[in-house]
Amino acid sequence: MTEALVVLCTAPTVEVAAGLARALVEARLAACGNVVPGLRSVYRWQGKVEDEAEVLLVLKTTRERFPALRDELLRRHPYQVPEVLALPVEAGSAAYLEWLSAQVT
């Protein structure tokens, strides 16, 4: 297992997701962020099943930087309870993993 993490976060619009990605990359909390439009989320919220268009934000960071990334994401996000899920990276290209680590230190 590596020290890299992939962080998933949904957002209401491409603009919001891109703004979050830019802020986190500029703060060196994420090496990069991918904005994936066209997501449809079905979930239960406040006792009601919702069906909404959303955007997926995929962020790459390290275990060390995750707490700060999470806190900043929660501070900036427009949702009351945003999705913030960190998934471990089992393996990857050595050159990419080195680049990722260098971007968040």
Backbone as a printed PyTorch tensor [residue, N CA C, xyz], in Angstrom:
tensor([[[  0.8360,  -1.1790,   0.0000],
         [  0.0000,   0.0000,   0.0000],
         [  0.8820,   1.2430,   0.0000]],

        [[  0.3830,   2.2790,  -0.6730],
         [  1.1280,   3.5320,  -0.7530],
         [  0.5860,   4.5250,   0.2760]],

        [[  1.1820,   5.6900,   0.3260],
         [  0.6880,   6.7700,   1.1830],
         [ -0.3540,   7.6210,   0.4620]],

        [[ -0.5870,   7.3290,  -0.8120],
         [ -1.5340,   8.1070,  -1.6080],
         [ -2.9700,   7.7350,  -1.2660]],

        [[ -3.8460,   8.7250,  -1.3840],
         [ -5.2820,   8.5240,  -1.2110],
         [ -6.0040,   9.1460,  -2.3880]],

        [[ -7.1270,   8.5400,  -2.7580],
         [ -8.0690,   9.1330,  -3.6950],
         [ -9.2650,   9.5610,  -2.8570]],

        [[ -9.6460,  10.8200,  -2.9730],
         [-10.7540,  11.3610,  -2.1960],
         [-11.9080,  11.6680,  -3.1450]],

        [[-13.0770,  11.1270,  -2.8100],
         [-14.2750,  11.3590,  -3.6080],
         [-15.1590,  12.3720,  -2.9080]],

        [[-15.7010,  13.2810,  -3.7030],
         [-16.6000,  14.3070,  -3.1610],
         [-17.5820,  14.6950,  -4.2630]],

        [[-18.8650,  14.7130,  -3.9500],
         [-19.8400,  15.1900,  -4.9160],
         [-20.0730,  16.6820,  -4.6910]],

        [[-20.5070,  17.3530,  -5.7640],
         [-20.7890,  18.7850,  -5.7130],
         [-22.0110,  19.0660,  -6.5880]],

        [[-22.6610,  20.2060,  -6.3650],
         [-23.8820,  20.4840,  -7.1070],
         [-23.6660,  20.8770,  -8.5690]],

        [[-22.5180,  21.5030,  -8.8810],
         [-22.2740,  21.9750, -10.2500],
         [-20.7940,  21.8200, -10.6030]],

        [[-20.5280,  21.8840, -11.9070],
         [-19.1490,  21.8470, -12.3970],
         [-18.3620,  23.0230, -11.8220]],

        [[-18.9830,  24.1820, -11.7640],
         [-18.2950,  25.3740, -11.2750],
         [-17.8930,  25.2230,  -9.8150]],

        [[-18.7920,  24.6940,  -8.9970],
         [-18.4730,  24.4890,  -7.5810],
         [-17.3520,  23.4670,  -7.4410]],

        [[-17.4450,  22.3520,  -8.1580],
         [-16.4090,  21.3120,  -8.0780],
         [-15.0570,  21.8490,  -8.5350]],

        [[-15.0390,  22.5950,  -9.6320],
         [-13.7840,  23.1550, -10.1410],
         [-13.2070,  24.1770,  -9.1610]],

        [[-14.0630,  24.9620,  -8.5350],
         [-13.5870,  25.9270,  -7.5400],
         [-12.9790,  25.2370,  -6.3370]],

        [[-13.6150,  24.1670,  -5.8830],
         [-13.0660,  23.3950,  -4.7710],
         [-11.7210,  22.7910,  -5.1610]],

        [[-11.6560,  22.1880,  -6.3500],
         [-10.4070,  21.5750,  -6.8090],
         [ -9.2860,  22.6060,  -6.8740]],

        [[ -9.5790,  23.7520,  -7.4710],
         [ -8.5470,  24.7930,  -7.6000],
         [ -8.0560,  25.2490,  -6.2350]],

        [[ -8.9620,  25.4910,  -5.3050],
         [ -8.5670,  25.9500,  -3.9710],
         [ -7.6960,  24.9180,  -3.2650]],

        [[ -8.0400,  23.6500,  -3.3900],
         [ -7.2850,  22.5990,  -2.7060],
         [ -5.9200,  22.3740,  -3.3450]],

        [[ -5.8520,  22.4780,  -4.6700],
         [ -4.5520,  22.3420,  -5.3520],
         [ -3.6770,  23.5510,  -5.0340]],

        [[ -4.2480,  24.7540,  -5.0760],
         [ -3.4670,  25.9510,  -4.7590],
         [ -2.9310,  25.9170,  -3.3350]],

        [[ -3.6990,  25.3250,  -2.4070],
         [ -3.2610,  25.2190,  -1.0110],
         [ -2.3210,  24.0370,  -0.7910]],

        [[ -2.0110,  23.2970,  -1.8500],
         [ -1.1300,  22.1280,  -1.8070],
         [ -1.6890,  21.0240,  -0.9040]],

        [[ -3.0070,  20.9710,  -0.8180],
         [ -3.6680,  19.8970,  -0.0730],
         [ -4.0150,  18.7370,  -0.9890]],

        [[ -4.1230,  19.0000,  -2.2720],
         [ -4.3680,  17.9760,  -3.2850],
         [ -3.3810,  18.1880,  -4.4200]],

        [[ -2.9110,  17.0880,  -4.9890],
         [ -2.0130,  17.1860,  -6.1380],
         [ -2.8010,  17.5620,  -7.3840]],

        [[ -4.0110,  17.0360,  -7.4950],
         [ -4.8770,  17.3810,  -8.6070],
         [ -6.3100,  17.0070,  -8.2630]],

        [[ -7.2080,  17.5480,  -9.0360],
         [ -8.6160,  17.2300,  -8.8770],
         [ -9.2440,  17.0360, -10.2390]],

        [[ -9.9900,  15.9790, -10.4030],
         [-10.7050,  15.7080, -11.6420],
         [-12.1820,  16.0110, -11.4280]],

        [[-12.7530,  16.8030, -12.3020],
         [-14.1570,  17.1710, -12.2380],
         [-14.8890,  16.3280, -13.2750]],

        [[-15.7940,  15.4690, -12.7990],
         [-16.4910,  14.5150, -13.6670],
         [-17.9830,  14.8730, -13.6800]],

        [[-18.4530,  15.5330, -14.7410],
         [-19.8670,  15.8870, -14.8020],
         [-20.7250,  14.6840, -15.1850]],

        [[-22.0350,  14.8600, -15.0730],
         [-22.9560,  13.8400, -15.5410],
         [-23.3250,  12.7920, -14.5160]],

        [[-23.0590,  13.0520, -13.2630],
         [-23.3760,  12.1020, -12.1970],
         [-24.8370,  12.2720, -11.7980]],

        [[-25.4940,  11.1770, -11.5010],
         [-26.8540,  11.2080, -10.9690],
         [-26.8340,  10.4820,  -9.6360]],

        [[-27.2240,  11.1750,  -8.5910],
         [-27.1800,  10.6100,  -7.2480],
         [-28.5950,  10.4000,  -6.7200]],

        [[-28.8260,   9.2010,  -6.2030],
         [-30.0800,   8.8690,  -5.5330],
         [-29.7190,   8.5510,  -4.0970]],

        [[-30.3130,   9.2880,  -3.1570],
         [-29.9290,   9.1570,  -1.7500],
         [-31.0980,   9.5770,  -0.8650]],

        [[-31.0210,   9.1820,   0.3780],
         [-32.0320,   9.5920,   1.3450],
         [-31.4930,  10.7800,   2.1320]],

        [[-32.3020,  11.8470,   2.2200],
         [-31.9120,  13.0350,   2.9660],
         [-33.1380,  13.5640,   3.6950]],

        [[-33.0020,  13.6770,   4.9960],
         [-34.0600,  14.1880,   5.8620],
         [-35.3880,  13.4640,   5.6200]],

        [[-35.2980,  12.1120,   5.5460],
         [-36.4750,  11.2660,   5.4410],
         [-37.0770,  11.1590,   4.0570]],

        [[-36.4480,  11.7560,   3.0530],
         [-36.9860,  11.7450,   1.6960],
         [-35.9340,  11.2250,   0.7290]],

        [[-36.3590,  10.4140,  -0.2430],
         [-35.4410,   9.9390,  -1.2700],
         [-35.2940,  11.0310,  -2.3280]],

        [[-34.0660,  11.4330,  -2.5370],
         [-33.7370,  12.4810,  -3.5060],
         [-33.1190,  11.8580,  -4.7500]],

        [[-33.2740,  12.5040,  -5.8850],
         [-32.7040,  12.0700,  -7.1610],
         [-32.2100,  13.3390,  -7.8480]],

        [[-30.9030,  13.5680,  -7.7870],
         [-30.3370,  14.8520,  -8.2210],
         [-29.1590,  14.6750,  -9.1740]],

        [[-29.0120,  15.6330, -10.0750],
         [-27.8050,  15.7280, -10.8980],
         [-26.6930,  16.2930, -10.0180]],

        [[-25.5240,  15.6930, -10.1000],
         [-24.3610,  16.1600,  -9.3450],
         [-23.1170,  16.0120, -10.2060]],

        [[-22.0180,  16.4490,  -9.6520],
         [-20.6990,  16.3520, -10.2750],
         [-19.8000,  15.6230,  -9.2960]],

        [[-18.9620,  14.7300,  -9.7980],
         [-18.0160,  14.0280,  -8.9370],
         [-16.6650,  14.7260,  -8.9970]],

        [[-16.1130,  15.0020,  -7.8430],
         [-14.7720,  15.5590,  -7.7310],
         [-13.8790,  14.4530,  -7.1870]],

        [[-12.8300,  14.1190,  -7.9490],
         [-11.8680,  13.0880,  -7.5630],
         [-10.5530,  13.7940,  -7.2680]],

        [[-10.1370,  13.7290,  -6.0180],
         [ -8.9180,  14.4050,  -5.5760],
         [ -7.8450,  13.3950,  -5.2300]],

        [[ -6.5910,  13.7510,  -5.4620],
         [ -5.4650,  12.9020,  -5.0730],
         [ -4.6220,  13.6380,  -4.0510]],

        [[ -4.3400,  12.9400,  -2.9380],
         [ -3.5470,  13.5260,  -1.8650],
         [ -2.7810,  12.4130,  -1.1580]],

        [[ -2.2220,  12.7470,  -0.0010],
         [ -1.5140,  11.7500,   0.8100],
         [ -2.2240,  11.6050,   2.1520]],

        [[ -1.9320,  10.5190,   2.8380],
         [ -2.5160,  10.3050,   4.1720],
         [ -2.1920,  11.4730,   5.1080]],

        [[ -0.9780,  11.9610,   5.0280],
         [ -0.5500,  13.0550,   5.8940],
         [ -1.3610,  14.3230,   5.6570]],

        [[ -1.6880,  14.6130,   4.4040],
         [ -2.3900,  15.8530,   4.0650],
         [ -3.9120,  15.7120,   4.1260]],

        [[ -4.4070,  14.4600,   4.2430],
         [ -5.8580,  14.2670,   4.2150],
         [ -6.6130,  15.0460,   5.2920]],

        [[ -6.2000,  15.0350,   6.5640],
         [ -6.9840,  15.7730,   7.5610],
         [ -7.1700,  17.2560,   7.1960]],

        [[ -6.1190,  17.8910,   6.7230],
         [ -6.2260,  19.3060,   6.3410],
         [ -7.0990,  19.4690,   5.1020]],

        [[ -6.9660,  18.5530,   4.1280],
         [ -7.8150,  18.5920,   2.9410],
         [ -9.2710,  18.4280,   3.3270]],

        [[ -9.5590,  17.4520,   4.1620],
         [-10.9350,  17.2030,   4.6140],
         [-11.5130,  18.4350,   5.2960]],

        [[-10.7550,  19.0150,   6.2050],
         [-11.2460,  20.1770,   6.9370],
         [-11.5190,  21.3570,   6.0040]],

        [[-10.6280,  21.5940,   5.0620],
         [-10.8120,  22.6980,   4.1140],
         [-11.9860,  22.4220,   3.1790]],

        [[-12.1260,  21.1880,   2.7490],
         [-13.2520,  20.8050,   1.8850],
         [-14.5750,  21.0020,   2.6210]],

        [[-14.6410,  20.5780,   3.8620],
         [-15.8630,  20.7580,   4.6530],
         [-16.1530,  22.2460,   4.8880]],

        [[-15.1170,  23.0430,   5.0680],
         [-15.2970,  24.4780,   5.3010],
         [-15.8340,  25.1910,   4.0600]],

        [[-15.3630,  24.7970,   2.8850],
         [-15.7170,  25.4880,   1.6410],
         [-16.9640,  24.9360,   0.9510]],

        [[-17.3470,  23.7170,   1.2600],
         [-18.4000,  23.0360,   0.5030],
         [-19.7740,  23.6250,   0.8160]],

        [[-20.6290,  23.7580,  -0.2090],
         [-21.9580,  24.3280,   0.0370],
         [-22.9540,  23.3670,   0.6910]],

        [[-22.6980,  22.0670,   0.6640],
         [-23.6310,  21.1110,   1.2570],
         [-23.4970,  21.1120,   2.7780]],

        [[-24.5950,  20.8300,   3.4470],
         [-24.5830,  20.7040,   4.9080],
         [-23.7490,  19.4990,   5.3420]],

        [[-23.8830,  18.3900,   4.6160],
         [-23.1250,  17.1660,   4.9020],
         [-22.5240,  16.6600,   3.5850]],

        [[-21.3910,  17.2170,   3.1600],
         [-20.8010,  16.7700,   1.9030],
         [-20.1860,  15.3780,   2.0070]],

        [[-20.1960,  14.6830,   0.8890],
         [-19.5060,  13.4000,   0.7960],
         [-18.0060,  13.6770,   0.7620]],

        [[-17.2770,  13.0620,   1.6730],
         [-15.8120,  13.1290,   1.6700],
         [-15.3390,  11.7310,   2.0480]],

        [[-14.9420,  10.9660,   1.0490],
         [-14.5020,   9.5900,   1.2670],
         [-13.0670,   9.4360,   0.7820]],

        [[-12.1870,   8.9510,   1.6240],
         [-10.7900,   8.7250,   1.2660],
         [-10.5810,   7.2370,   1.0390]],

        [[-10.0660,   6.9050,  -0.1290],
         [ -9.8060,   5.5150,  -0.4900],
         [ -8.2990,   5.3090,  -0.6370]],

        [[ -7.7640,   4.2400,  -0.0730],
         [ -6.3270,   3.9980,  -0.1900],
         [ -5.9460,   3.5960,  -1.6110]],

        [[ -4.7430,   3.9810,  -2.0040],
         [ -4.1790,   3.5700,  -3.2950],
         [ -3.2520,   2.3990,  -3.0160]],

        [[ -3.6230,   1.2530,  -3.4890],
         [ -2.8480,   0.0310,  -3.2590],
         [ -1.4870,   0.0960,  -3.9480]],

        [[ -1.4770,   0.5430,  -5.1980],
         [ -0.2400,   0.6070,  -5.9830],
         [ -0.4630,   1.5830,  -7.1240]],

        [[  0.6180,   1.9680,  -7.7780],
         [  0.5130,   2.8810,  -8.9180],
         [  1.8640,   3.0880,  -9.5550]],

        [[  1.8860,   3.8930, -10.5670],
         [  3.1270,   4.2440, -11.2390],
         [  4.0300,   4.9780, -10.2470]],

        [[  5.2590,   4.5100, -10.1240],
         [  6.1930,   5.1300,  -9.1790],
         [  6.3900,   6.6080,  -9.4900]],

        [[  6.5200,   6.9410, -10.7670],
         [  6.7320,   8.3400, -11.1470],
         [  5.5240,   9.1970, -10.7670]],

        [[  4.3130,   8.6950, -10.9780],
         [  3.1160,   9.4570, -10.6280],
         [  3.0100,   9.6270,  -9.1230]],

        [[  3.2530,   8.5680,  -8.3790],
         [  3.1640,   8.6390,  -6.9180],
         [  4.1900,   9.6070,  -6.3360]],

        [[  5.3910,   9.6480,  -6.9240],
         [  6.4090,  10.5990,  -6.4940],
         [  5.9580,  12.0250,  -6.7880]],

        [[  5.4020,  12.2330,  -8.0130],
         [  4.8950,  13.5500,  -8.3700],
         [  3.7910,  13.9860,  -7.4200]],

        [[  2.8420,  13.0920,  -7.1420],
         [  1.7290,  13.3850,  -6.2490],
         [  2.2520,  13.8490,  -4.8960]],

        [[  3.1580,  13.0850,  -4.3420],
         [  3.7000,  13.4120,  -3.0200],
         [  4.4070,  14.7650,  -3.0300]],

        [[  5.1360,  15.0580,  -4.0800],
         [  5.8710,  16.3180,  -4.1820],
         [  4.9300,  17.5170,  -4.2670]],

        [[  3.7390,  17.3280,  -4.8040],
         [  2.8060,  18.4480,  -4.9980],
         [  2.1150,  18.8600,  -3.7090]],

        [[  2.0600,  17.9760,  -2.7290],
         [  1.3130,  18.2830,  -1.5100],
         [  2.2170,  18.5060,  -0.2930]],

        [[  3.5020,  18.6720,  -0.5470],
         [  4.4280,  18.9480,   0.5560],
         [  4.9960,  20.3400,   0.4360]]])
